[in-house]
Amino acid sequence: MTIRLGIIGAGSIGKVHAKAANEAGTTVARIADVDLPKAKELADKYEGCIASDDPKELLFDEDIDAVAVCVPNRWHKELAIAAMRAGKDVLLEKPMGLNKSECEEINAVAAETKRVLQVGMVYRYSAAGTAAKDVIESGGLGTIYHAKAHLFRRRGVPGLGGWFTTKELSGGGPLIDLGVHIIDITSWLIGFPTPKRVSGKVYSHFGSRMKDYVYEDMWAGPPKLEGVCDVEDSAHAMVNFEGGCSLDLQVSWAINMPTPNMESAETIGIFGDKGGLTFSLFGEHVDVATEQYGRNIDTQILLTKTDQFVEQATAFAHCVKTRETPRATGEQGYFVQSIIDAIYESSETDQEVKLN
Ligand SMILES: NC(=O)c1ccc[n+]([C@@H]2O[C@H](COP(=O)([O-])OP(=O)(O)OC[C@H]3O[C@@H](n4cnc5c(N)ncnc54)[C@H](O)[C@@H]3O)[C@@H](O)[C@H]2O)c1
């Protein structure tokens, strides 16, 4: 059985999903985008693919099995719920929702409709992420007591002045955009221990001086100087879990950071009583240190390059066919969002936030 996929949102990530699904053997059957020329441009790349400017047409097409929701965060909940109620399985881009109560609503509908709901935590399918998971599951690190998740962009505000930097549409800045990925992958690696206490601080130093922001590189293109930027540009937090494990989180879209430190600024680290590992989300190796003879022995695991979006699309199609639970579930999307919400709350109240 070949899955027939509809994609809602023909922007930057919608294009990536279409290409990945096609490579994974899924039929890209429909594209919907409120901007019809964008929908048409993408649909034209796939034989027989129909474009429309109304997601409802896609949702009520009985020939569509599953939907990838690739729109700005503000519409994730509404479209994911509408898709599941229309009988479609859903691959929902990250962040799952604007806040944890939206995630709860989405999860309730997934449970009620018995639809597959996979959250777009694509780094779980990265070569580095899967190799690190194998090391941890083999027991190579012993008991894990600390993790670090750092992802710094020096001047990488996506579409400054557009929806990414408008809180009402995005839910926040780098914390909800990039932080969601690195909180997710570290939580997955350490086995989703229950979060207990969160202390966080977010900063907004660049939005107020958009006109002198020096553009270096950006997802979603150059700044719109007349636009809105009311979200943070960096976030820093410590999360303490039941059982004693902690997570040090640092994430930015814009920060003054010297170039030589950029490599270590993109690192996930997992530390246990028998060993530790580090890797870059975009790197070609996972570095492992294990204790032997009373000393640290370094091992470097070289990775075979894979396309994590194709891996994700393949896994989604498999779950749609078999009804298996996806690797990245809605409950885990809620878990990540509850940490994000707590970091924003801690920063706003200047207090540690207790969870559970
Ligand atoms: N997994 C990743 O690594 C990754 C990377 C980038 C973006 N994303 C996520 O993907 C989503 C989209 O991001 P993007 O960079 O593609 O944004 P984008 O602005 O490039 O594209 C969004 C598209 O959605 C369309 N759209 C807006 N509202 C709509 C609606 N109600 N119905 C139908 N179409 C609508 C817009 O016209 C636009 O074409 C966001 O949630 C973002 O967080 C994920």
Ligand as a Chemical Component Dictionary entry (heavy atoms), coordinates in Angstrom:
data_LIG
# 
_chem_comp.id                   LIG 
_chem_comp.type                 NON-POLYMER 
_chem_comp.pdbx_formal_charge   0 
_chem_comp.three_letter_code    LIG 
# 
loop_
_chem_comp_atom.comp_id 
_chem_comp_atom.atom_id 
_chem_comp_atom.alt_atom_id 
_chem_comp_atom.type_symbol 
_chem_comp_atom.charge 
_chem_comp_atom.model_Cartn_x 
_chem_comp_atom.model_Cartn_y 
_chem_comp_atom.model_Cartn_z 
_chem_comp_atom.pdbx_ordinal 
LIG N1  N1  N 0  11.728 20.351 11.660 1  
LIG C1  C1  C 0  12.468 21.403 11.403 2  
LIG O1  O1  O 0  13.691 21.351 11.481 3  
LIG C2  C2  C 0  11.779 22.685 10.996 4  
LIG C3  C3  C 0  12.490 23.660 10.287 5  
LIG C4  C4  C 0  11.803 24.816 9.938  6  
LIG C5  C5  C 0  10.486 25.026 10.274 7  
LIG N2  N2  N 1  9.834  24.066 10.994 8  
LIG C6  C6  C 0  8.429  24.263 11.395 9  
LIG O2  O2  O 0  7.602  24.193 10.239 10 
LIG C7  C7  C 0  6.530  25.113 10.321 11 
LIG C8  C8  C 0  6.546  26.030 9.107  12 
LIG O3  O3  O 0  7.785  26.707 9.041  13 
LIG P1  P1  P 0  8.367  27.264 7.656  14 
LIG O4  O4  O 0  9.763  27.667 7.908  15 
LIG O5  O5  O -1 8.077  26.307 6.555  16 
LIG O6  O6  O 0  7.468  28.570 7.475  17 
LIG P2  P2  P 0  7.149  29.321 6.115  18 
LIG O7  O7  O 0  6.697  30.679 6.500  19 
LIG O8  O8  O 0  8.287  29.181 5.164  20 
LIG O9  O9  O 0  5.922  28.513 5.480  21 
LIG C9  C9  C 0  4.658  28.450 6.074  22 
LIG C10 C10 C 0  3.627  28.304 4.958  23 
LIG O10 O10 O 0  2.355  28.087 5.553  24 
LIG C11 C11 C 0  1.372  28.858 4.835  25 
LIG N3  N3  N 0  0.240  29.062 5.734  26 
LIG C12 C12 C 0  0.151  29.928 6.760  27 
LIG N4  N4  N 0  -1.013 29.751 7.418  28 
LIG C13 C13 C 0  -1.677 28.763 6.771  29 
LIG C14 C14 C 0  -2.926 28.141 6.981  30 
LIG N5  N5  N 0  -3.714 28.488 8.006  31 
LIG N6  N6  N 0  -3.314 27.173 6.118  32 
LIG C15 C15 C 0  -2.514 26.819 5.074  33 
LIG N7  N7  N 0  -1.308 27.384 4.835  34 
LIG C16 C16 C 0  -0.887 28.335 5.679  35 
LIG C17 C17 C 0  2.110  30.115 4.413  36 
LIG O11 O11 O 0  1.487  30.745 3.314  37 
LIG C18 C18 C 0  3.497  29.569 4.085  38 
LIG O12 O12 O 0  3.613  29.209 2.718  39 
LIG C19 C19 C 0  6.720  25.846 11.650 40 
LIG O13 O13 O 0  5.922  25.244 12.632 41 
LIG C20 C20 C 0  8.189  25.647 11.983 42 
LIG O14 O14 O 0  8.436  25.647 13.380 43 
LIG C21 C21 C 0  10.449 22.910 11.333 44 
# 
loop_
_chem_comp_bond.comp_id 
_chem_comp_bond.atom_id_1 
_chem_comp_bond.atom_id_2 
_chem_comp_bond.value_order 
_chem_comp_bond.pdbx_ordinal 
LIG N1  C1  SING 1  
LIG C1  O1  DOUB 2  
LIG C1  C2  SING 3  
LIG C2  C3  SING 4  
LIG C2  C21 DOUB 5  
LIG C3  C4  DOUB 6  
LIG C4  C5  SING 7  
LIG C5  N2  DOUB 8  
LIG N2  C6  SING 9  
LIG N2  C21 SING 10 
LIG C6  O2  SING 11 
LIG C6  C20 SING 12 
LIG O2  C7  SING 13 
LIG C7  C8  SING 14 
LIG C7  C19 SING 15 
LIG C8  O3  SING 16 
LIG O3  P1  SING 17 
LIG P1  O4  DOUB 18 
LIG P1  O5  SING 19 
LIG P1  O6  SING 20 
LIG O6  P2  SING 21 
LIG P2  O7  DOUB 22 
LIG P2  O8  SING 23 
LIG P2  O9  SING 24 
LIG O9  C9  SING 25 
LIG C9  C10 SING 26 
LIG C10 O10 SING 27 
LIG C10 C18 SING 28 
LIG O10 C11 SING 29 
LIG C11 N3  SING 30 
LIG C11 C17 SING 31 
LIG N3  C12 SING 32 
LIG N3  C16 SING 33 
LIG C12 N4  DOUB 34 
LIG N4  C13 SING 35 
LIG C13 C14 SING 36 
LIG C13 C16 DOUB 37 
LIG C14 N5  SING 38 
LIG C14 N6  DOUB 39 
LIG N6  C15 SING 40 
LIG C15 N7  DOUB 41 
LIG N7  C16 SING 42 
LIG C17 O11 SING 43 
LIG C17 C18 SING 44 
LIG C18 O12 SING 45 
LIG C19 O13 SING 46 
LIG C19 C20 SING 47 
LIG C20 O14 SING 48 
# 
